[in-house]
């Protein structure tokens, strides 16, 4: 039996903490400094996170940070490396 994927572990922990379903979507964006986005889709929270090289775990820190912000109850925003957020409503 393979160990669970760390992204799934992080997602499940965040779902338990928030009490709602989370869908993860890795993205490759040309936007400089973008870590990810939190988008409220009614029945679930869509979490897009930077994934520069698909199949590798180099951007798990980006996912962790986006999920940390989600844990603060924030949604509908883009999050950047410099800590800046941009409203996505």
N, C-alpha and C positions, 0 to 999 in steps of 0.2 A: 504494500500500500504506500502510495506516495504521500509525502507531507503536504499539508494544505498550502496553497499559493498565498504568499504574504498579503497580496492585494485583497484576497477573499477574507483573510483574517481581519484586516483593517476595516473592510466593508461591514462585516458582521458585527464587529465591536461598535462601529458607528451606528448601525441600525439599532442595536440594543440600547445605546445611549440616547438616541433621538426618538425611538419608538416609531420609526417609519422606514419604509423600504427605500433602499439606495441602489441606483444603477450607476456603475462606473463606466466611463467612456474615455479611453486614452486618446489624446489628440496630438497632432503634430502641427503647430501653428507657427507662421512666420512672424507673429507678433513678439517683439523683443521683451523679455522678462516675464512673459505670461506663465503663471504657475497652473492656473486652472479656473474653472467657473463652477458656480453653484446655481442650478436652475430648478425652481419649484415647478413640477409638472403635475400638481394636484395630488395624484395617487402615489407619487414617488418623488424623490429628490435625485435629479440627474447631476452627477459629479463628473465633470470633465477635468482631466489632469494631464499635464505635459508629459509626453512620452516621446522623447527625441529619437530613440532607437527601439523600435518594436521588438519585443522578445527579451529585452534586458531589464534589469531592475535599477538602473542608474537614477531614475526619476521617482523612486519611492518617497524620497523626501518631499517632493512636490505634492504627491498624493497625501502624505501625512499632514502637511500644512493646510491643504484645502479641506480635509476632513476635520482638522482642529477648528477651523473657522466655522464649518458647518455645525460643530458641537456647541458653538456660541449662539446657535439659533439663527445665523445669518443665511440668507438665500438671495437668489437673483443678483449675483455680482460676479465680477471677474477679479481675480487676485493676482498681484504681481510680486516679483522677487523683492522689491523695495518696500513691501508692506502696504502699498497703495491698493485701494479697491475702487472699482468702477461699477456703478449701479447698472444692472442689465434689465430693468423693467421698462 
